[in-house]
Amino acid sequence: MKKNTLTLIIFILLGLLLGSIAAHVLSGVKQLSFLTESTMISWQPRANLDVISYDLKLQVKLSVMSILGLVASIWIYRKL
């Protein structure tokens, strides 16, 4: 399999998604609450330059499980 940037991005997104799904599935287990609690990180750049204006909003919801999924996806990508 050819390694390229697009493949890495797909692996990273899949790892984050699978980690998030795992955190959601395990959210009912009280002993694993430290793995499933998430933190919201947001960034909102905006400008009004009279000719053009923009308003972007980027939010990332991270948990330990999401980060573990990210690390696992990068590890699998490197093993290819």
N, C-alpha and C positions, 0 to 999 in steps of 0.2 A: 504494500500500500504506500502510495506517495504521501509524504508528509509535507503539508503546506500550512499557511496561516489560516485559511478557511477551515481546514480540518481541525486545527487546534481550537478555533473559536466555537465550532460546533461541539467539540468534546467538552469545552468549558461550560457552555450553556446547558448541555445535557447533564453534566455533573451537578451544576447548581440546581437544576430542576429536580433531578432524582433525590438530591439531598433535602430539598424543600418538601418533596412528597414524603420522604421517610420521616422527617420531623413532624409533618402533619399526622401521619399514621401513628407515630409514637407519642403524640401529645397527651393521650389518655393515661399513660403510664407515669405515675407521680415520681417514681425513683429516677426517671430519666429526664426530669424537667430541665436540668441544666443543659441538656443537649438540644432541647426543642424550643427554648425561649429565644425569641428573635428580637433584633434591634433594627429600627428603621433609620436609614441614612438617606437624606434627601439633599438635592442641589437644585436651585432654581435661578439660573441666570436669566436676566431680561434687560432689554434696552429699547428705548424709543429715540430713534435718530432722525425724526421728522419725516424722512423719506421712507424709511423702513423700520419696522419694529418687530421684535421677537420676544417670545416668552416660552422658555423651555422648562420642563419639570422632569427630573430624573430621581426616581426613588429605588432604593435597594433594600430589601428586607433579608438580613443575614442571621443565620443561627449557626451553632457549632456543627450541626448536621449538614448544612449547606456548604460550609467550609470543608468538611470532610469529603463531601461529594466532589467539590472542586479539586481538592488534592488528589483524590482517587482518579479523577478523569485526566489530570495532567500526567499522573504516573502511568496510566494505561496508554496514553498517547506516546509517551516516551518509550514504552516497551514495544510499540509497533515497529 
